[in-house]
Amino acid sequence: MTDALIRMTMIAGLTIVSLAVLYGFSRLRVSLKKREIERGHKLYDEGDYSGALQCAEKLKATVFQPLAYDLIGDCYNRLGNEEKAIEAYKKAIQIDSFITTSNLSLGEIALIKRKYEDAITHFTAILAVDPEMVIARLYLAAAYKLSGNMAMFQNEFSVIRKGKVTPANILQLRNLNNYSLRGMLEEIIAEGCSEGN
C-alpha cells in the first residue's frame, strides 16, 4: 500500500472509533437523563412536588423535554400555580403534539373553569392520537353535555358503551384528586349509562 492509502485507512479507522466513543457517551447521557426523569416522577408520586420540579427543570434542554415540561406542569398544578402549570403543559404540546397527558391536564383545567370549547379541543386532540383512551372520551362526553350539546354527549357515550366499559372501570382509570371533577363525572356516567339501557 502506498503511504497515502495507509494514512487514509488509519484516519478512517480513527474516525470510526471516535464516532463509536461519541455514540457511547451519547447513549450514557440519555440513560442518565432517563433516570433523572424517572426520579422526578417518583418524587412526584411521593408528594415531593418541589423535588420533582427540580428534576424536571434539569431536563428542559434534553431529548426528554416534552416529558419534563409535562412534569413541570403537574408539579406547578399540585403546588397551586395554575398559570405556570398551563404554560408548561402548552410548552410540552408545542414541542410534541402527541403528548396526551398535557392535553388531558389542560382539558381538565378547562372543564373546571367551564371553558367547554377549550376542553373539547384538548380531549379531541387526545382521541386523534389515542382513540382508546376512555378517560379522554368520558371527559369529552362531559364537555359536550355541559356545553349543551346533548347529541354529541350521547354519541360519545355510545362509543364508551360499545367498549363495554362500566362506570366503576371508568373512574378507576384515573386517580381523580379533584373532587369537583369526580362528582361531575359520576353524575355524567350515571346519566350516560342510564340512557343506554
C-alpha positions in Angstrom: 0.0 0.0 0.0 1.1 3.5 -0.6 1.7 5.9 2.3 -1.4 8.0 1.3 -3.6 4.9 1.3 -2.3 3.8 4.7 -2.9 7.3 6.1 -6.4 7.4 4.7 -7.1 3.9 6.2 -5.8 5.0 9.6 -7.9 8.2 9.5 -11.0 6.3 8.6 -10.3 3.8 11.4 -9.8 6.6 13.9 -12.9 8.3 12.7 -15.0 5.1 13.2 -13.5 4.6 16.7 -14.2 8.3 17.6 -17.8 8.0 16.4 -18.3 4.9 18.4 -16.9 6.6 21.5 -19.1 9.6 21.0 -22.1 7.3 20.4 -21.4 5.5 23.6 -21.2 8.8 25.6 -24.4 10.0 24.0 -26.2 6.8 25.0 -24.8 7.2 28.5 -26.1 10.8 28.8 -29.5 9.7 27.6 -29.6 6.9 30.1 -28.7 9.3 32.9 -31.3 11.7 31.8 -33.9 8.9 31.6 -33.0 8.0 35.3 -33.5 11.7 36.2 -37.0 11.9 34.7 -37.9 8.6 36.4 -36.6 10.1 39.7 -38.7 13.2 39.1 -41.8 11.0 38.6 -41.0 9.0 41.7 -40.7 12.2 43.8 -43.9 13.5 42.4 -45.7 10.2 43.3 -44.3 10.5 46.8 -45.7 14.1 47.1 -42.4 15.9 46.8 -43.5 18.3 44.1 -40.7 20.8 44.7 -38.1 18.0 44.3 -39.8 16.6 41.2 -39.9 20.2 39.8 -36.1 20.5 40.3 -35.5 17.2 38.5 -37.8 18.3 35.6 -36.2 21.7 35.3 -32.8 20.0 34.7 -34.3 18.2 31.7 -35.8 21.0 29.8 -32.9 21.1 27.2 -32.8 17.3 26.6 -34.5 14.7 24.5 -36.9 14.4 27.4 -38.0 18.0 27.0 -41.8 17.3 26.4 -41.9 14.9 29.4 -40.0 17.5 31.5 -42.5 20.2 30.7 -45.4 17.9 31.4 -43.9 17.0 34.8 -43.3 20.7 35.4 -46.9 21.4 34.7 -48.0 18.6 37.1 -45.8 20.0 39.8 -47.0 23.6 39.4 -50.6 22.3 39.3 -50.1 20.5 42.7 -48.2 23.5 44.1 -51.2 25.7 43.3 -49.7 27.7 40.5 -52.2 27.1 37.7 -50.8 29.8 35.5 -47.3 28.2 35.4 -48.9 24.8 35.1 -50.8 25.8 32.0 -47.8 27.5 30.5 -45.7 24.3 31.0 -48.4 22.0 29.5 -48.7 24.2 26.5 -45.0 24.2 26.0 -45.0 20.3 26.2 -47.7 20.2 23.5 -45.8 22.8 21.4 -42.8 20.6 21.4 -44.6 17.3 21.0 -48.2 17.4 19.8 -48.6 13.7 20.7 -48.1 14.2 24.4 -51.6 13.2 25.6 -51.1 13.8 29.3 -50.6 17.5 28.8 -53.7 17.8 26.7 -55.6 15.8 29.4 -54.4 18.2 32.1 -55.3 21.2 30.1 -58.7 19.7 29.3 -59.4 19.1 33.0 -58.4 22.7 33.9 -60.8 23.9 31.1 -63.6 21.8 32.4 -63.2 23.1 35.9 -63.1 26.7 34.6 -66.2 25.9 32.5 -64.3 26.6 29.2 -66.1 23.8 27.4 -64.9 24.6 23.9 -61.3 24.6 25.1 -61.9 21.3 26.9 -63.5 19.8 23.8 -60.4 20.8 21.7 -58.0 19.2 24.2 -59.9 15.9 24.5 -60.5 15.7 20.8 -56.7 16.1 20.2 -56.1 13.2 22.6 -58.6 10.9 20.9 -57.0 11.7 17.5 -53.8 10.2 18.9 -55.3 7.5 21.1 -58.9 6.7 20.3 -59.0 4.1 23.0 -58.3 6.5 25.9 -61.6 6.1 27.8 -61.0 8.8 30.3 -60.5 11.4 27.4 -63.7 10.1 25.8 -65.5 10.4 29.1 -64.3 13.9 29.6 -65.2 14.8 26.0 -68.7 13.5 26.7 -68.8 15.6 29.9 -67.7 18.7 28.0 -70.4 18.2 25.3 -73.1 17.7 28.0 -72.0 20.7 30.0 -71.9 22.9 26.8 -75.5 21.8 26.0 -74.6 19.6 23.0 -76.7 16.5 24.0 -76.4 14.8 20.6 -72.6 14.7 20.9 -72.8 13.7 24.5 -74.9 10.7 23.6 -72.7 9.9 20.7 -69.6 9.8 22.9 -71.3 7.7 25.5 -72.4 5.2 22.9 -68.8 4.8 21.9 -67.9 4.3 25.6 -70.7 1.7 26.0 -69.6 -0.2 22.9 -66.3 -0.7 24.5 -68.1 -2.5 27.4 -66.7 0.0 29.9 -68.6 0.1 33.2 -68.8 3.2 35.4 -66.6 1.6 38.0 -63.9 0.9 35.4 -64.0 4.5 34.1 -63.5 6.0 37.5 -60.6 3.7 38.2 -58.8 4.7 35.1 -57.6 8.0 36.6 -56.9 8.9 40.2 -59.1 12.0 40.3 -57.9 14.1 43.3 -60.1 16.9 42.2 -63.4 16.1 43.9 -65.5 18.6 41.9 -64.4 16.8 38.7 -65.0 13.4 40.3 -68.6 14.4 41.3 -69.3 15.8 37.9 -68.0 12.7 36.2 -70.0 10.4 38.5 -73.2 12.2 37.6 -72.5 12.2 33.9 -71.5 8.5 34.0 -74.8 7.7 35.7 -76.8 9.7 33.2 -74.9 8.3 30.2 -75.2 4.7 31.3 -78.9 5.1 32.2 -79.6 6.5 28.7 -78.1 3.4 27.2 -80.3 1.0 29.0 
